[in-house]
Amino acid sequence: MKHTIEINGIKLYAFHGCLPEEGKIGGHYKVDISLTTDFSEAADTDELEKTIDYVDINRIVTEEMNIRSKLIEHVGQRIVNRIKKEIKNIDSLKIKVVKICPPINGDVENVAIIIED
């Protein structure tokens, strides 16, 4: 069976960006994770170890967002790689990294990247 788990709106403060100021000042980010798996056994048994623990996903996202990158494309790919390496039984994975109020000389609410694997 195919099921979807979403962890949406992980709010973080991080220091990504090509400008030196972004490495010093930082900014607000939001990360959404969607993954497909089969959690039939967890649904039947009510046992956490039979599904994907949201705490583990949040920990990976937080740890990777704490490592400075110039590009959110780079940090997004690192998150995908870590989740695939550390979390078992994922059929597919989608991640969205949103940079809120980017410094791009305009009134822009956010920019985002999406990676589907």
N, C-alpha and C positions, 0 to 999 in steps of 0.2 A: 504494500500500500504506500501511497505517496502523501506525505504531510509537509506542511510549511510551518516553520518557526520564524518569527520576526522579533528582533530586538531593535526598537526604533527610538530615535531621539537621544542617543548617548551624547550628552553635552560635555564638552571638554574645552579647556583653555590650553593652547599649544603655541609653538613658536615656528611655524612653517612659513616659508616664503622666500622669494629671491632677493628681496630688499634687506639690507643689513638691519634696518629698524625693526623688521618683523621678527628677527632673531632676538631682539632685545625687549620689544614691547609685547609681542605675542598677539593673539586674537582668539575669538570664539569660533568653535567648530561644532558640528553635529554629525554623528555617524549613524547610519541605519544599516542593519544586517538582516538579510532574509536568506534562509537556507531550507532546502528540502531534504527530508529524511523519512525514515519509517519509524514512527514512535508508537506503533500498535501495542507492543509489549508494555510500554510505560502506561499507556491508556488503560490496559487491562489490569496491571499490577499495582499502579500508583507508586512506583519506585523510581526515584530520581536517576539512579544509575542506568536505567533502561532508555534514557533519552539524552538530549544535549542540555547541559547545565548552562543557563544564561549567565551565571557568574563567571564561568570560564571564558565565554565570548567577550564579556565586558572587560575582563582582566587583560586579554590579548589586545583589544582595541586600545585600552588606556596605556598599556606599556608601549605599544608601537607609536601612538600619538605623542608620547613623551620623548621620542627620538626625533630631533630636528631634521627636516627635509626641506629642500627648496621647493619641491613640487608636491601637491596633494596626490598627484598620480603615483608618485613614488611611495608615499606612506600608505596609500590605499592598497598597492600591490603587496607591500610588506604584510599588511593585515591579512589579506587573502592567503598569502603563503603560510603564515603562522597558523591560521585557523585550519587550513588543509593538512598541515603537518601534525597538529596537536589534537584535533577533534576527529574522532572516527565516525563512520556511518553517515557522512554527508554526501548526498547525491548531487546537489548543485548549490551554488553560493552566489549571492549578489550583495555587493557592498556599495553604499553611497556615502561619500565624504563631502560635507558641505562646509565651505569657508564663508563665514558670515561677515558682511561689510568689508569686502576685500579692498585694499588700497589701489584702485585702478583708475583714478582720476575721473570718477563719475559716481552718480547716485545709484549704486548697485546693491541690492539686498544681499545677494550671495552668489557664489559660483560653486559648482559641484562636479564631481566625477563619479561615474558609475562603472563598476567592474562586475561582469557576470562570468562565472566560471562553472 
